[in-house]
């Protein structure tokens, strides 16, 4: 799902959390299951990532995106300062569509952010 679609369907989600990721090491420390997902997806032990980083063509942002896409029970948006996703979230905050629990406009320019959420069960939507 694109973040632009999210502005119209946000009522279908709950348990919102904004996760600030300082770097790739912090990403893996954020949840231990991510190490297993990395090893399954990239077919190498996480401990080898630094020494074999040139073997993986994906940027850090691409790695984060691909690994989070493997987590079936969560939905997410990745954003950085003033990228398309961030600008849409700012718009949602300004229009009072959503309160993120922080001023979404004032994020660090050198960090990656992930908004995690759960999809509500269909029978609760009606």
C-alpha positions as CSV (number, residue, x, y, z in Angstrom):
1,X,0.0,0.0,0.0
2,X,1.1,3.5,-0.7
3,X,1.1,6.1,2.0
4,X,-1.3,8.2,-0.2
5,X,-3.8,5.4,0.1
6,X,-3.2,5.3,3.8
7,X,-4.6,8.7,4.3
8,X,-8.0,7.4,3.1
9,X,-7.8,4.0,4.9
10,X,-6.1,4.8,8.1
11,X,-9.2,4.0,10.1
12,X,-8.6,0.3,9.1
13,X,-5.4,0.2,11.2
14,X,-4.5,0.4,14.9
15,X,-1.5,0.2,17.3
16,X,0.5,2.9,15.5
17,X,4.2,3.3,16.4
18,X,6.9,5.4,14.9
19,X,10.3,3.8,15.0
20,X,13.4,5.8,14.5
21,X,16.3,3.9,13.0
22,X,19.7,5.4,13.5
23,X,21.5,2.9,11.3
24,X,21.4,-0.7,10.0
25,X,22.9,-2.1,13.2
26,X,20.1,-0.3,15.3
27,X,17.5,-1.7,12.9
28,X,18.6,-5.3,13.7
29,X,18.7,-4.6,17.4
30,X,15.2,-3.2,17.3
31,X,13.7,-6.7,16.9
32,X,15.5,-10.0,17.1
33,X,13.3,-11.6,14.4
34,X,14.8,-9.3,11.8
35,X,18.1,-11.1,12.1
36,X,16.4,-14.4,11.1
37,X,14.5,-12.7,8.3
38,X,17.8,-11.2,7.0
39,X,19.5,-14.6,7.0
40,X,16.6,-16.3,5.2
41,X,16.3,-13.5,2.7
42,X,20.0,-12.8,1.9
43,X,21.2,-16.3,2.6
44,X,24.1,-15.2,4.8
45,X,24.6,-14.9,8.6
46,X,24.0,-11.4,9.8
47,X,27.4,-11.4,11.4
48,X,28.9,-11.5,7.9
49,X,27.0,-8.4,6.7
50,X,29.8,-5.9,7.4
51,X,32.5,-8.0,5.7
52,X,30.3,-9.0,2.8
53,X,28.4,-5.7,2.4
54,X,29.7,-5.2,-1.1
55,X,28.1,-8.6,-2.1
56,X,24.6,-7.0,-1.5
57,X,23.6,-4.5,-4.1
58,X,20.7,-3.2,-2.0
59,X,21.1,0.1,-0.1
60,X,20.4,0.1,3.6
61,X,17.0,1.6,2.9
62,X,16.2,-1.2,0.4
63,X,17.4,-3.8,3.0
64,X,15.1,-2.4,5.6
65,X,12.2,-2.2,3.2
66,X,12.6,-5.8,1.9
67,X,13.0,-7.2,5.4
68,X,10.0,-5.4,6.8
69,X,7.9,-6.6,3.8
70,X,8.6,-10.2,5.1
71,X,6.8,-9.5,8.4
72,X,3.3,-10.7,7.8
73,X,1.5,-9.4,10.9
74,X,2.5,-5.7,10.5
75,X,2.0,-3.0,8.0
76,X,4.5,-0.2,7.6
77,X,5.6,2.9,5.8
78,X,9.3,3.9,5.7
79,X,10.0,7.6,5.4
80,X,12.9,10.1,5.7
81,X,12.8,13.8,6.0
82,X,10.7,15.4,3.2
83,X,10.4,12.3,1.0
84,X,7.0,11.5,-0.5
85,X,5.8,9.4,2.4
86,X,6.9,12.0,5.0
87,X,5.1,14.8,3.1
88,X,1.9,12.8,3.0
89,X,2.1,12.1,6.8
90,X,2.7,15.8,7.4
91,X,-0.4,16.5,5.4
92,X,-2.4,14.0,7.4
93,X,-1.2,15.6,10.6
94,X,-2.1,19.1,9.5
95,X,-5.6,18.1,8.4
96,X,-6.1,16.4,11.8
97,X,-6.7,13.0,10.1
98,X,-4.1,11.4,12.4
99,X,-2.2,12.2,15.6
100,X,1.1,10.4,15.5
101,X,2.0,11.2,19.1
102,X,4.8,13.4,17.9
103,X,5.3,16.3,15.6
104,X,5.8,14.3,12.4
105,X,7.2,17.4,10.7
106,X,10.2,17.6,13.1
107,X,12.1,14.5,12.4
108,X,15.9,14.1,12.2
109,X,17.3,14.6,8.7
110,X,19.8,11.8,9.0
111,X,17.6,9.0,10.3
112,X,15.1,6.6,8.7
113,X,11.7,6.2,10.3
114,X,9.2,3.4,10.1
115,X,5.5,3.8,11.0
116,X,4.3,0.4,12.1
117,X,0.7,-0.6,12.5
118,X,-1.7,-3.5,12.7
119,X,-4.6,-4.1,10.3
120,X,-7.9,-4.2,12.2
121,X,-9.9,-7.3,11.8
122,X,-12.6,-6.9,9.2
123,X,-15.6,-7.7,11.5
124,X,-14.6,-4.7,13.7
125,X,-14.7,-2.3,10.8
126,X,-18.5,-2.5,10.3
